[in-house]
Amino acid sequence: MRILVFIFLLAMVQSTWAQTPCKIDGLEYRGTGVAEHQEGCEGCGNVGMVRFLPDGRLDYLLPGSDMVDRKVYTRKGDRITLEGGKVTMELRGDSLFLEAFDHRYPYVRVRVME
């Protein structure tokens, strides 16, 4: 019985470590893909990036792109919708999943901006 209680408590502690952050201002995420520079392809070396700014905006770069876009976002729980509604994101612990153009791109949190 003690072993079951210990396992339950351990699972509870681990689940609290991976909770979605309440405050996302200043967080930065990087794409998880592999990107290699190719001659003649300007964005081929980019794995992607999402940076939450403190004023309700964010900068994001899709994997393989060379153009950073800045948008206003709205957040409802773990869902983030960018202005225009065509790009959405989902926060899950230290991960972020960006959904755009019929693709789902995974990102992982790398640091907190100061």
mmCIF file of the C-alpha atoms, coordinates in Angstrom:
data_MODEL
# 
_entry.id   MODEL 
# 
loop_
_atom_site.group_PDB 
_atom_site.id 
_atom_site.type_symbol 
_atom_site.label_atom_id 
_atom_site.label_alt_id 
_atom_site.label_comp_id 
_atom_site.label_asym_id 
_atom_site.label_entity_id 
_atom_site.label_seq_id 
_atom_site.pdbx_PDB_ins_code 
_atom_site.Cartn_x 
_atom_site.Cartn_y 
_atom_site.Cartn_z 
_atom_site.occupancy 
_atom_site.B_iso_or_equiv 
_atom_site.pdbx_formal_charge 
_atom_site.auth_seq_id 
_atom_site.auth_comp_id 
_atom_site.auth_asym_id 
_atom_site.auth_atom_id 
_atom_site.pdbx_PDB_model_num 
ATOM 1   C CA . MET A 1 1   ? 0.000  0.000  0.000   1.00 0.00 ? 1   MET A CA 1 
ATOM 2   C CA . ARG A 1 2   ? 2.829  2.401  0.819   1.00 0.00 ? 2   ARG A CA 1 
ATOM 3   C CA . ILE A 1 3   ? 4.335  1.822  -2.595  1.00 0.00 ? 3   ILE A CA 1 
ATOM 4   C CA . LEU A 1 4   ? 1.082  2.816  -4.286  1.00 0.00 ? 4   LEU A CA 1 
ATOM 5   C CA . VAL A 1 5   ? 0.875  6.005  -2.222  1.00 0.00 ? 5   VAL A CA 1 
ATOM 6   C CA . PHE A 1 6   ? 4.502  6.824  -3.070  1.00 0.00 ? 6   PHE A CA 1 
ATOM 7   C CA . ILE A 1 7   ? 3.893  6.274  -6.794  1.00 0.00 ? 7   ILE A CA 1 
ATOM 8   C CA . PHE A 1 8   ? 0.777  8.449  -6.656  1.00 0.00 ? 8   PHE A CA 1 
ATOM 9   C CA . LEU A 1 9   ? 2.639  11.277 -4.892  1.00 0.00 ? 9   LEU A CA 1 
ATOM 10  C CA . LEU A 1 10  ? 5.522  11.044 -7.348  1.00 0.00 ? 10  LEU A CA 1 
ATOM 11  C CA . ALA A 1 11  ? 3.110  11.281 -10.279 1.00 0.00 ? 11  ALA A CA 1 
ATOM 12  C CA . MET A 1 12  ? 1.442  14.335 -8.714  1.00 0.00 ? 12  MET A CA 1 
ATOM 13  C CA . VAL A 1 13  ? 4.790  16.102 -8.224  1.00 0.00 ? 13  VAL A CA 1 
ATOM 14  C CA . GLN A 1 14  ? 5.883  15.393 -11.792 1.00 0.00 ? 14  GLN A CA 1 
ATOM 15  C CA . SER A 1 15  ? 2.588  16.644 -13.187 1.00 0.00 ? 15  SER A CA 1 
ATOM 16  C CA . THR A 1 16  ? 2.991  19.955 -11.348 1.00 0.00 ? 16  THR A CA 1 
ATOM 17  C CA . TRP A 1 17  ? 6.482  20.392 -12.826 1.00 0.00 ? 17  TRP A CA 1 
ATOM 18  C CA . ALA A 1 18  ? 5.099  20.184 -16.363 1.00 0.00 ? 18  ALA A CA 1 
ATOM 19  C CA . GLN A 1 19  ? 2.146  22.525 -15.915 1.00 0.00 ? 19  GLN A CA 1 
ATOM 20  C CA . THR A 1 20  ? 1.434  25.190 -18.471 1.00 0.00 ? 20  THR A CA 1 
ATOM 21  C CA . PRO A 1 21  ? 2.830  28.542 -17.340 1.00 0.00 ? 21  PRO A CA 1 
ATOM 22  C CA . CYS A 1 22  ? 0.278  31.057 -16.027 1.00 0.00 ? 22  CYS A CA 1 
ATOM 23  C CA . LYS A 1 23  ? 2.278  34.015 -17.321 1.00 0.00 ? 23  LYS A CA 1 
ATOM 24  C CA . ILE A 1 24  ? 3.726  33.692 -20.821 1.00 0.00 ? 24  ILE A CA 1 
ATOM 25  C CA . ASP A 1 25  ? 5.114  37.200 -21.315 1.00 0.00 ? 25  ASP A CA 1 
ATOM 26  C CA . GLY A 1 26  ? 8.857  36.921 -21.855 1.00 0.00 ? 26  GLY A CA 1 
ATOM 27  C CA . LEU A 1 27  ? 8.881  33.215 -22.719 1.00 0.00 ? 27  LEU A CA 1 
ATOM 28  C CA . GLU A 1 28  ? 10.722 31.992 -25.804 1.00 0.00 ? 28  GLU A CA 1 
ATOM 29  C CA . TYR A 1 29  ? 10.263 28.720 -27.672 1.00 0.00 ? 29  TYR A CA 1 
ATOM 30  C CA . ARG A 1 30  ? 12.414 27.106 -30.388 1.00 0.00 ? 30  ARG A CA 1 
ATOM 31  C CA . GLY A 1 31  ? 11.374 24.628 -33.068 1.00 0.00 ? 31  GLY A CA 1 
ATOM 32  C CA . THR A 1 32  ? 12.303 20.999 -32.488 1.00 0.00 ? 32  THR A CA 1 
ATOM 33  C CA . GLY A 1 33  ? 13.084 20.088 -36.091 1.00 0.00 ? 33  GLY A CA 1 
ATOM 34  C CA . VAL A 1 34  ? 16.453 19.707 -37.742 1.00 0.00 ? 34  VAL A CA 1 
ATOM 35  C CA . ALA A 1 35  ? 17.423 22.488 -40.118 1.00 0.00 ? 35  ALA A CA 1 
ATOM 36  C CA . GLU A 1 36  ? 20.470 22.586 -42.343 1.00 0.00 ? 36  GLU A CA 1 
ATOM 37  C CA . HIS A 1 37  ? 21.629 25.540 -44.378 1.00 0.00 ? 37  HIS A CA 1 
ATOM 38  C CA . GLN A 1 38  ? 21.327 25.008 -48.119 1.00 0.00 ? 38  GLN A CA 1 
ATOM 39  C CA . GLU A 1 39  ? 22.957 27.235 -50.688 1.00 0.00 ? 39  GLU A CA 1 
ATOM 40  C CA . GLY A 1 40  ? 20.377 29.515 -52.297 1.00 0.00 ? 40  GLY A CA 1 
ATOM 41  C CA . CYS A 1 41  ? 17.732 28.876 -49.620 1.00 0.00 ? 41  CYS A CA 1 
ATOM 42  C CA . GLU A 1 42  ? 17.603 31.748 -47.134 1.00 0.00 ? 42  GLU A CA 1 
ATOM 43  C CA . GLY A 1 43  ? 15.257 30.170 -44.572 1.00 0.00 ? 43  GLY A CA 1 
ATOM 44  C CA . CYS A 1 44  ? 16.426 26.554 -44.744 1.00 0.00 ? 44  CYS A CA 1 
ATOM 45  C CA . GLY A 1 45  ? 18.640 26.913 -41.661 1.00 0.00 ? 45  GLY A CA 1 
ATOM 46  C CA . ASN A 1 46  ? 15.832 28.080 -39.358 1.00 0.00 ? 46  ASN A CA 1 
ATOM 47  C CA . VAL A 1 47  ? 14.082 25.657 -37.000 1.00 0.00 ? 47  VAL A CA 1 
ATOM 48  C CA . GLY A 1 48  ? 11.464 28.218 -35.976 1.00 0.00 ? 48  GLY A CA 1 
ATOM 49  C CA . MET A 1 49  ? 10.928 30.469 -32.972 1.00 0.00 ? 49  MET A CA 1 
ATOM 50  C CA . VAL A 1 50  ? 8.108  31.965 -30.889 1.00 0.00 ? 50  VAL A CA 1 
ATOM 51  C CA . ARG A 1 51  ? 8.846  34.860 -28.501 1.00 0.00 ? 51  ARG A CA 1 
ATOM 52  C CA . PHE A 1 52  ? 6.098  36.319 -26.286 1.00 0.00 ? 52  PHE A CA 1 
ATOM 53  C CA . LEU A 1 53  ? 6.492  40.071 -25.799 1.00 0.00 ? 53  LEU A CA 1 
ATOM 54  C CA . PRO A 1 54  ? 5.225  41.851 -22.668 1.00 0.00 ? 54  PRO A CA 1 
ATOM 55  C CA . ASP A 1 55  ? 2.574  43.918 -24.467 1.00 0.00 ? 55  ASP A CA 1 
ATOM 56  C CA . GLY A 1 56  ? 0.218  41.180 -25.697 1.00 0.00 ? 56  GLY A CA 1 
ATOM 57  C CA . ARG A 1 57  ? 2.155  40.614 -28.915 1.00 0.00 ? 57  ARG A CA 1 
ATOM 58  C CA . LEU A 1 58  ? 4.491  37.892 -30.077 1.00 0.00 ? 58  LEU A CA 1 
ATOM 59  C CA . ASP A 1 59  ? 7.148  37.329 -32.702 1.00 0.00 ? 59  ASP A CA 1 
ATOM 60  C CA . TYR A 1 60  ? 7.102  34.014 -34.534 1.00 0.00 ? 60  TYR A CA 1 
ATOM 61  C CA . LEU A 1 61  ? 9.120  32.322 -37.232 1.00 0.00 ? 61  LEU A CA 1 
ATOM 62  C CA . LEU A 1 62  ? 7.890  29.167 -38.940 1.00 0.00 ? 62  LEU A CA 1 
ATOM 63  C CA . PRO A 1 63  ? 10.438 26.393 -39.583 1.00 0.00 ? 63  PRO A CA 1 
ATOM 64  C CA . GLY A 1 64  ? 12.220 26.938 -42.882 1.00 0.00 ? 64  GLY A CA 1 
ATOM 65  C CA . SER A 1 65  ? 11.088 30.552 -43.131 1.00 0.00 ? 65  SER A CA 1 
ATOM 66  C CA . ASP A 1 66  ? 13.258 33.651 -43.148 1.00 0.00 ? 66  ASP A CA 1 
ATOM 67  C CA . MET A 1 67  ? 10.565 36.175 -42.173 1.00 0.00 ? 67  MET A CA 1 
ATOM 68  C CA . VAL A 1 68  ? 9.716  36.916 -38.538 1.00 0.00 ? 68  VAL A CA 1 
ATOM 69  C CA . ASP A 1 69  ? 6.110  38.025 -38.098 1.00 0.00 ? 69  ASP A CA 1 
ATOM 70  C CA . ARG A 1 70  ? 4.768  40.070 -35.164 1.00 0.00 ? 70  ARG A CA 1 
ATOM 71  C CA . LYS A 1 71  ? 1.117  39.613 -34.184 1.00 0.00 ? 71  LYS A CA 1 
ATOM 72  C CA . VAL A 1 72  ? -1.300 40.471 -31.385 1.00 0.00 ? 72  VAL A CA 1 
ATOM 73  C CA . TYR A 1 73  ? -2.591 37.360 -29.613 1.00 0.00 ? 73  TYR A CA 1 
ATOM 74  C CA . THR A 1 74  ? -5.466 36.373 -27.353 1.00 0.00 ? 74  THR A CA 1 
ATOM 75  C CA . ARG A 1 75  ? -5.217 33.568 -24.832 1.00 0.00 ? 75  ARG A CA 1 
ATOM 76  C CA . LYS A 1 76  ? -7.999 31.373 -23.472 1.00 0.00 ? 76  LYS A CA 1 
ATOM 77  C CA . GLY A 1 77  ? -6.585 28.724 -21.161 1.00 0.00 ? 77  GLY A CA 1 
ATOM 78  C CA . ASP A 1 78  ? -3.969 26.757 -23.077 1.00 0.00 ? 78  ASP A CA 1 
ATOM 79  C CA . ARG A 1 79  ? -5.122 28.027 -26.510 1.00 0.00 ? 79  ARG A CA 1 
ATOM 80  C CA . ILE A 1 80  ? -3.599 31.080 -28.178 1.00 0.00 ? 80  ILE A CA 1 
ATOM 81  C CA . THR A 1 81  ? -5.105 32.666 -31.284 1.00 0.00 ? 81  THR A CA 1 
ATOM 82  C CA . LEU A 1 82  ? -3.244 35.227 -33.358 1.00 0.00 ? 82  LEU A CA 1 
ATOM 83  C CA . GLU A 1 83  ? -5.016 38.211 -34.890 1.00 0.00 ? 83  GLU A CA 1 
ATOM 84  C CA . GLY A 1 84  ? -6.772 37.124 -38.055 1.00 0.00 ? 84  GLY A CA 1 
ATOM 85  C CA . GLY A 1 85  ? -7.521 33.677 -36.577 1.00 0.00 ? 85  GLY A CA 1 
ATOM 86  C CA . LYS A 1 86  ? -5.559 31.652 -39.150 1.00 0.00 ? 86  LYS A CA 1 
ATOM 87  C CA . VAL A 1 87  ? -2.721 30.735 -36.784 1.00 0.00 ? 87  VAL A CA 1 
ATOM 88  C CA . THR A 1 88  ? -3.380 29.077 -33.421 1.00 0.00 ? 88  THR A CA 1 
ATOM 89  C CA . MET A 1 89  ? -1.135 27.676 -30.722 1.00 0.00 ? 89  MET A CA 1 
ATOM 90  C CA . GLU A 1 90  ? -1.531 25.239 -27.877 1.00 0.00 ? 90  GLU A CA 1 
ATOM 91  C CA . LEU A 1 91  ? 0.574  25.326 -24.699 1.00 0.00 ? 91  LEU A CA 1 
ATOM 92  C CA . ARG A 1 92  ? 1.407  22.019 -23.020 1.00 0.00 ? 92  ARG A CA 1 
ATOM 93  C CA . GLY A 1 93  ? 3.890  22.233 -20.161 1.00 0.00 ? 93  GLY A CA 1 
ATOM 94  C CA . ASP A 1 94  ? 7.239  23.262 -21.650 1.00 0.00 ? 94  ASP A CA 1 
ATOM 95  C CA . SER A 1 95  ? 5.983  22.669 -25.195 1.00 0.00 ? 95  SER A CA 1 
ATOM 96  C CA . LEU A 1 96  ? 4.062  24.804 -27.644 1.00 0.00 ? 96  LEU A CA 1 
ATOM 97  C CA . PHE A 1 97  ? 2.333  23.526 -30.782 1.00 0.00 ? 97  PHE A CA 1 
ATOM 98  C CA . LEU A 1 98  ? 1.780  26.063 -33.560 1.00 0.00 ? 98  LEU A CA 1 
ATOM 99  C CA . GLU A 1 99  ? -0.945 25.211 -36.071 1.00 0.00 ? 99  GLU A CA 1 
ATOM 100 C CA . ALA A 1 100 ? -0.744 27.051 -39.396 1.00 0.00 ? 100 ALA A CA 1 
ATOM 101 C CA . PHE A 1 101 ? -1.339 26.249 -43.053 1.00 0.00 ? 101 PHE A CA 1 
ATOM 102 C CA . ASP A 1 102 ? -2.647 22.728 -42.279 1.00 0.00 ? 102 ASP A CA 1 
ATOM 103 C CA . HIS A 1 103 ? 0.530  21.796 -40.350 1.00 0.00 ? 103 HIS A CA 1 
ATOM 104 C CA . ARG A 1 104 ? 1.308  21.389 -36.653 1.00 0.00 ? 104 ARG A CA 1 
ATOM 105 C CA . TYR A 1 105 ? 4.785  22.582 -35.642 1.00 0.00 ? 105 TYR A CA 1 
ATOM 106 C CA . PRO A 1 106 ? 6.256  21.573 -32.236 1.00 0.00 ? 106 PRO A CA 1 
ATOM 107 C CA . TYR A 1 107 ? 8.323  24.039 -30.208 1.00 0.00 ? 107 TYR A CA 1 
ATOM 108 C CA . VAL A 1 108 ? 10.052 23.688 -26.830 1.00 0.00 ? 108 VAL A CA 1 
ATOM 109 C CA . ARG A 1 109 ? 10.631 26.414 -24.235 1.00 0.00 ? 109 ARG A CA 1 
ATOM 110 C CA . VAL A 1 110 ? 14.262 27.525 -24.114 1.00 0.00 ? 110 VAL A CA 1 
ATOM 111 C CA . ARG A 1 111 ? 14.434 30.569 -21.854 1.00 0.00 ? 111 ARG A CA 1 
ATOM 112 C CA . VAL A 1 112 ? 12.714 33.476 -20.206 1.00 0.00 ? 112 VAL A CA 1 
ATOM 113 C CA . MET A 1 113 ? 13.567 36.921 -21.584 1.00 0.00 ? 113 MET A CA 1 
ATOM 114 C CA . GLU A 1 114 ? 14.345 39.604 -19.020 1.00 0.00 ? 114 GLU A CA 1 
# 
